[in-house]
Amino acid sequence: MILLHVQYKLKPNVRDEFIAKLREHDLAGQYRQQLGNITYEYLVPIAEEDVLWVIDAWEDEAACEAHLTSPASEILGPLKQKYVLETNVTKFEIS
């Protein structure tokens, strides 16, 4: 299993708008429907105003890599360009 902790450091005061766009396109739902997805969740930290976390898990490396070129990721790319300053990914391989 591949577990990803993804931290989006957002431009100031855009988190609610970014979340609304993610919901509008149902990106989490699209990722959850992909072959090999175990979970895909957005988390809002209460202590960090301009941060959004994604926690997602995939059955294997192939499924994890495939999601990066999926139609959902093609939608996410331009949204990240508009709202995200920095993306930090921590990847865990769990056997």
FIRO-926717 format. One record per residue: y, z, x of N, C-alpha, C in turn. Coordinates in pm, 1 decimal, always signed. Atoms other than C-alpha are relative to their C-alpha. Last residue first. Layout:
BEGIN
Y,Z,X,Y,Z,X,Y,Z,X
...
***
This chain:
BEGIN
+137.9,+45.4,+20.9,-367.0,+356.2,+344.6,-74.2,+87.5,-97.7
+82.9,-111.8,+41.9,+8.1,+388.7,+326.9,-141.5,-51.4,-25.8
+131.0,+57.0,+28.9,+240.2,+156.2,+513.9,-94.8,+116.4,-25.1
+115.1,-84.5,-30.7,+595.0,+287.4,+489.6,-127.2,-75.7,-36.9
+128.0,+51.9,+48.0,+908.9,+75.9,+506.9,-112.6,+92.0,+46.8
+103.5,-72.0,-71.5,+1259.3,+214.6,+533.7,-132.8,-39.2,-63.2
+136.9,+0.0,+51.2,+1525.6,-32.9,+427.1,-89.0,+82.3,+92.6
+89.3,-65.0,-96.2,+1900.7,+4.1,+469.5,-138.5,+12.6,-62.4
+133.3,-27.2,+51.7,+2133.9,-235.5,+287.9,-85.2,+60.3,+111.3
+105.5,-19.4,-99.6,+2506.3,-238.7,+358.1,-131.1,+31.7,-70.5
-53.7,+6.5,-135.5,+2827.6,-335.7,+180.0,-111.2,+0.0,+104.9
+62.8,-82.9,-103.4,+2673.9,-416.3,-157.6,+65.5,-22.9,+136.8
-14.1,-145.0,+17.4,+2861.8,-534.3,-468.6,-42.4,+86.6,+118.4
-119.7,-43.3,+72.4,+2934.5,-910.3,-453.4,+22.2,+150.9,+7.4
-118.5,+49.2,-71.6,+2688.6,-1013.6,-183.5,+127.8,+51.0,-64.9
-19.0,-82.2,-119.5,+2424.7,-790.4,-342.7,+122.9,-44.6,+77.5
-50.7,-130.0,+45.4,+2474.5,-965.0,-675.8,+23.7,+92.6,+118.7
-143.9,+9.2,+26.9,+2440.2,-1303.9,-503.0,+61.2,+131.0,-51.4
-78.0,+36.4,-119.3,+2103.4,-1202.8,-356.5,+149.8,-9.5,-24.7
-51.3,-118.8,-67.7,+1966.7,-1025.9,-666.4,+90.5,-35.4,+117.7
-109.3,-56.0,+80.9,+1932.1,-1345.3,-869.9,+65.1,+116.1,+73.4
-105.0,+102.2,-2.4,+1728.4,-1521.0,-599.1,+119.7,+43.3,-84.2
-74.9,-17.9,-124.4,+1534.8,-1195.8,-559.6,+109.5,-104.7,+15.3
-81.4,-121.7,+12.6,+1434.0,-1211.8,-925.1,+84.5,+22.4,+125.1
-120.9,+28.6,+78.3,+1321.1,-1574.3,-881.5,+90.5,+122.6,-17.3
+23.0,+20.0,+143.0,+1080.9,-1455.8,-609.2,+130.4,-39.0,-71.1
-36.6,+138.9,+28.1,+1136.3,-1501.0,-235.6,-20.3,-34.9,-147.2
-127.6,+30.6,-64.7,+1143.4,-1131.2,-140.8,+47.4,-143.0,-26.8
-108.8,-38.8,+90.2,+871.7,-1051.7,-394.5,+136.7,-34.9,+57.9
-19.4,+97.6,+107.8,+623.4,-1257.7,-195.1,+117.8,+37.9,-89.4
-72.9,+115.9,-51.6,+668.0,-1038.9,+114.8,+31.1,-100.0,-110.4
-133.5,-46.3,-38.6,+565.8,-721.7,-69.2,+85.1,-117.4,+47.4
-74.6,-21.1,+124.8,+273.1,-895.7,-237.2,+143.4,+42.6,+29.9
-20.9,+131.0,+61.7,+149.3,-1025.8,+99.6,+81.5,+12.1,-128.4
-112.5,+67.5,-66.5,+201.0,-687.3,+266.8,+30.4,-134.5,-65.0
+23.5,+40.6,-139.2,-27.3,-510.0,+20.8,+121.9,-74.5,+53.4
+140.5,-18.5,-37.2,-44.5,-334.0,-316.0,-27.1,-33.0,+146.5
+76.1,+123.8,+13.8,+331.9,-306.3,-343.7,-141.1,+22.9,+51.3
+129.1,-3.7,-67.9,+561.0,-8.2,-390.4,-78.5,-125.0,-37.7
+99.2,+93.1,+51.8,+928.9,+11.6,-478.6,-125.2,+4.1,+85.0
+131.1,-41.7,-49.1,+1193.8,+279.7,-452.5,-100.0,-97.4,-60.8
+114.1,+66.6,+61.6,+1543.6,+140.9,-488.8,-124.4,+56.1,+67.3
+129.9,+9.5,-67.3,+1840.7,+363.0,-412.7,-95.7,-83.7,-82.7
+107.9,+20.0,+95.1,+2204.4,+323.5,-518.5,-128.0,-17.4,+81.0
+134.7,+28.6,-49.5,+2498.6,+455.8,-320.6,-92.9,-19.6,-118.7
+8.8,+144.1,-21.9,+2874.5,+462.9,-383.6,-133.0,-39.7,+62.9
-59.5,+78.9,+107.2,+2906.5,+809.0,-539.7,-23.8,-150.0,+14.0
-56.6,+115.4,-70.4,+2667.6,+1000.3,-316.8,+48.0,-101.5,-103.3
-91.1,-44.4,-105.1,+2584.8,+1355.6,-432.8,+66.6,-115.9,+74.7
-116.8,-67.7,+58.2,+2430.8,+1265.1,-769.8,+102.3,+40.1,+105.6
-18.4,-133.4,-57.1,+2198.4,+1005.6,-621.8,+127.1,+66.2,-54.7
-142.0,-25.6,-21.2,+2122.3,+720.9,-862.8,+15.3,+140.2,+57.7
-35.5,-141.9,+3.1,+1764.3,+596.7,-841.9,+148.0,+15.3,+34.8
-132.6,-26.9,-52.6,+1638.9,+247.2,-924.5,+27.5,+148.9,-14.5
-92.2,-91.5,+68.1,+1264.4,+205.5,-970.3,+134.3,+6.4,+71.2
-132.7,+46.7,-41.5,+996.2,-52.6,-890.0,+100.9,+79.5,-80.1
-116.4,-60.7,+64.8,+632.6,+53.3,-906.1,+126.6,-63.0,+55.1
+48.6,-129.6,+48.3,+285.3,-79.4,-824.6,+111.8,+73.0,-74.1
-96.8,-108.5,+10.0,+370.0,-446.2,-780.0,-65.6,+123.8,-57.4
+5.4,-95.2,-109.9,+81.0,-665.1,-665.4,+102.3,+111.5,-4.5
+132.8,-30.2,-49.1,+151.4,-965.1,-885.9,+7.9,+95.7,+118.8
+53.8,+81.4,-108.6,+503.4,-950.3,-1018.0,-136.2,+50.0,+45.3
+95.4,+98.7,+50.8,+573.7,-800.9,-1359.6,-67.1,-81.2,+111.6
+119.4,-71.0,+46.8,+737.6,-489.2,-1212.4,-108.3,-95.3,-50.6
+79.6,-41.2,-116.1,+977.3,-712.1,-1018.9,-128.5,+70.0,-43.0
+55.5,+120.0,-63.0,+1095.6,-881.3,-1338.1,-87.4,+35.9,+120.6
+108.0,+49.5,+84.6,+1136.0,-548.6,-1514.7,-66.4,-123.4,+58.7
+112.6,-92.7,-18.5,+1340.7,-410.3,-1226.3,-119.8,-46.1,-81.3
+64.0,+23.1,-129.7,+1555.1,-723.4,-1234.2,-116.5,+94.4,+23.9
+129.0,-70.1,+2.2,+1626.0,-701.1,-1605.8,-76.4,-19.8,+130.5
+101.3,+96.0,-46.1,+1909.8,-955.8,-1561.6,-141.5,+58.6,-2.2
-22.6,+125.6,+72.7,+2156.1,-751.5,-1768.4,-107.8,-103.8,+34.4
+59.6,-12.6,+133.9,+2008.0,-431.0,-1626.2,+10.9,-130.2,-78.8
+144.6,-10.5,-22.2,+2085.7,-529.7,-1266.3,-73.1,+8.7,-133.1
+48.3,+135.0,-32.9,+2431.9,-643.7,-1381.2,-151.2,+0.4,+25.1
-5.5,+79.4,+123.5,+2496.9,-308.6,-1551.3,-51.4,-141.3,+24.1
+114.6,-40.9,+82.1,+2380.1,-126.4,-1237.5,-3.3,-80.6,-130.5
+118.8,+54.2,-65.1,+2630.8,-323.5,-1029.7,-124.9,+33.1,-82.3
-1.4,+144.0,+25.6,+2911.3,-242.0,-1275.5,-123.8,-67.5,+60.1
+30.6,+19.5,+141.6,+2823.7,+128.1,-1268.5,-5.8,-148.4,-36.0
+139.4,-29.9,+30.9,+2808.5,+128.4,-888.0,-35.6,-25.4,-145.9
+64.5,+112.4,+69.5,+3135.3,-57.6,-832.0,-142.0,+32.2,-46.1
-20.7,-1.7,+145.6,+3374.3,+225.8,-736.6,-62.6,-118.3,-75.6
-51.8,-113.2,+78.0,+3388.0,+160.8,-362.4,+12.2,-30.8,-149.8
-145.1,+2.0,-8.6,+3166.7,-117.3,-224.6,+53.1,+111.8,-90.0
-79.4,+89.9,+82.4,+2807.5,-11.2,-228.1,+148.1,+1.8,+35.6
-132.5,-60.0,-12.0,+2568.9,+136.4,+25.3,+96.0,-100.4,-62.4
-115.3,+88.9,+8.3,+2233.1,+16.3,-104.3,+125.1,+84.7,+13.4
-128.6,-61.7,+31.0,+1944.2,+229.3,+17.9,+106.7,-108.8,+0.1
-112.8,+88.5,-26.2,+1594.9,+84.5,-1.1,+127.7,+70.0,-44.1
-116.9,-77.3,+41.2,+1288.7,+305.9,+27.7,+120.2,-83.6,+40.1
-133.9,+26.2,-52.0,+989.6,+74.0,+43.1,+100.5,+97.1,-59.9
-103.0,-74.0,+73.1,+624.8,+166.6,+2.3,+133.5,-26.4,+67.6
-129.9,+4.1,-66.9,+352.8,-78.0,+113.0,+100.8,+69.8,-91.1
-118.4,+0.0,+85.1,+0.0,+0.0,+0.0,+123.9,+0.0,+89.0
***
